[in-house]
Amino acid sequence: MTFDWRRAVVFMHRWLGIAGCTLFVAWFASGIVMMYARMPELSPTERQARLPPLDLAHATSGLARLVRESGRDAPDRIVVGMLFGRPVYRLISGRQTSVVFADDGARLEPLTPEQALVAAREFAPEHAATVRYDGRLAEPDQWAFEHLAALPMHRVALGDADDSSVYVSERTGEIVIETTASSRRLAYAGAILHWLYWTPFRRHGVVWTQSIIWLSGAGVVTCLLGLVWGVYTGLKSPYRGWMRWHHGVGLVFGGVSLAWVFSGLLSMDPWGLSSDGAPTSAQRVAFAGDRVRALNDLDARWDDVRRHAPRDSTIVKEIEITWFRGAPQFSVNGRPMRAVDRDDLMAVARAAMPDAAVTDAAWLDDYDSYYYDRQRRAALPVMRVRYDDPARTWLYIDAQRGTVLRKEDRVSRVDRWLYHGLHSWDFPFLYRRRPLWDILLILLSLGGISSAVTALVPAWRRLRRHARRLYS
């Protein structure tokens, strides 16, 4: 008996399709929703708008002393803000944040439920009369998986018409997440359905990750087999009825479906090859410089900033302190008070990769194909520096603060096109031209839905026939 590859292709595509066609419909439909809404969040714009004015007159306690007492040479950055009507210093290193009050140097103790209610009232004073405590989260609920570093958190309901809730970090006192009834509904129809992100499943991280990888892998095989059979049989379909429609739609949209499922698989990094774009510790240190010297200058520079911070034309809500070449750099409400020198940037860029020569340096006032943000929140301008090391590294440097923002190498640039390019179609010639991008992706998604839907009825009929045979 000779092996008939055609029968094997048809058999495998049929049963993989029967098992997965409902999931394909869910993926394509939820993808359309995700074009416009993802998980609920507190946008930087709204966060900034709701911050109270900073009381600089009482932010007097010595910064350098407090940093040294915290046991660090210097944190990655310091954010000066308000909490409970008092100025605070938030010392941030990686995912760790410690908070001290700037008026007396006292450390912030873990927030009580009553304090969480106070923080919520400060955030949304228009709902001060209706806020109510809704529980403490030691483990993430449906909306907190993207903010694990902020746990434990207090959830506070605002009692407004849209059933809004805010999440207050117990350790920092910050409002981390804001959800509304509408944003939660959109998330269920979009991101949660698309990522299979239901809380009981997502809490088992390894199981969830492996499940997505294997489901995506099965989807890739399904699409490949369908394309092989469709091309082999040609434009003249051998089928009738629903299967004839499935054959035709699959020929037209099967390649796009394959690209989307394959790029979705890559998003899970199944082979451990992708890069997260984070600069190395050595590169960050090269830009920050000697932090011991930076602390020696910190108090004098901070006093000067307090005296000269804008008071009339701008309400100061937050001041951020970062480091460049061993000196503190200050930003008010997200805007640097003084841009760093371009020659200094180039000198540090060379020091950040001492074993590689700089092949190109460009000043970018707009995003390129690798450093970009659809919401235009990422910092601009940036300096892009390319090196001749074996990985062909590129560094993107905040041209005003002097901090390294992103690292790209040969592998990550390929991954950018295989994942983001194929999955989101964020090619520069397309995603900057809306609504063309929207129309094209919606049409392609509807084509993918049609391909899966036309298989649902034949799948149901086949399953019923098998069930009758099994129980007859």
Stockholm file with secondary structure:
# STOCKHOLM 1.0

chainA/1-472         MTFDWRRAVVFMHRWLGIAGCTLFVAWFASGIVMMYARMPELSPTERQARLPPLDLAHATSGLARLVRESGRDAPDRIVVGMLFGRPVYRLISGRQTSVVFADDGARLEPLTPEQALVAAREFAPEHAATVRYDGRLAEPDQWAFEHLAALPMHRVALGDADDSSVYVSERTGEIVIETTASSRRLAYAGAILHWLYWTPFRRHGVVWTQSIIWLSGAGVVTCLLGLVWGVYTGLKSPYRGWMRWHHGVGLVFGGVSLAWVFSGLLSMDPWGLSSDGAPTSAQRVAFAGDRVRALNDLDARWDDVRRHAPRDSTIVKEIEITWFRGAPQFSVNGRPMRAVDRDDLMAVARAAMPDAAVTDAAWLDDYDSYYYDRQRRAALPVMRVRYDDPARTWLYIDAQRGTVLRKEDRVSRVDRWLYHGLHSWDFPFLYRRRPLWDILLILLSLGGISSAVTALVPAWRRLRRHARRLYS
#=GR chainA/1-472 SS CCCCHHHHHHHHHHHHHHHHHHHHHHHHHHHHHHTTCCSCCCCHHHHHHHSCCCCGGGCCSCHHHHHHHTTCSCCSEEEEEEETTEEEEEEEETTEEEEEETTTCCBCCCCCHHHHHHHHHHHCGGGTTTCEEEEEESSCCTTCGGGGGGCSEEEEECCCTTCCEEEEETTTCCEEEEECHHHHHHHIIIIIHHHTCCHHHHTSHHHHHHHHHHHHHHHHHHHHHHHHHHHHHCSSCSCCHHHHHHHHHHHHHHHHHHHHHHHHHHTTCTTSCCCCCCCCHHHHHHHHCCHHHHHHHHHHHHHHHHHHSCCSSSCCCCEEEEEETTEEEEEETTEESSCCCHHHHHHHHHHHSTTSCEEEEEEESSCCSSSCCTTSCSCSSEEEEEECSTTCCEEEEETTTCCEEEEECHHHHHHIIIIIIHHHCCCHHHHTSTTHHHHHHHHHHHHHHHHHHHHHHHHHHHHHHHHHHHHC
#=GC SS_cons         CCCCHHHHHHHHHHHHHHHHHHHHHHHHHHHHHHTTCCSCCCCHHHHHHHSCCCCGGGCCSCHHHHHHHTTCSCCSEEEEEEETTEEEEEEEETTEEEEEETTTCCBCCCCCHHHHHHHHHHHCGGGTTTCEEEEEESSCCTTCGGGGGGCSEEEEECCCTTCCEEEEETTTCCEEEEECHHHHHHHIIIIIHHHTCCHHHHTSHHHHHHHHHHHHHHHHHHHHHHHHHHHHHCSSCSCCHHHHHHHHHHHHHHHHHHHHHHHHHHTTCTTSCCCCCCCCHHHHHHHHCCHHHHHHHHHHHHHHHHHHSCCSSSCCCCEEEEEETTEEEEEETTEESSCCCHHHHHHHHHHHSTTSCEEEEEEESSCCSSSCCTTSCSCSSEEEEEECSTTCCEEEEETTTCCEEEEECHHHHHHIIIIIIHHHCCCHHHHTSTTHHHHHHHHHHHHHHHHHHHHHHHHHHHHHHHHHHHHC
//
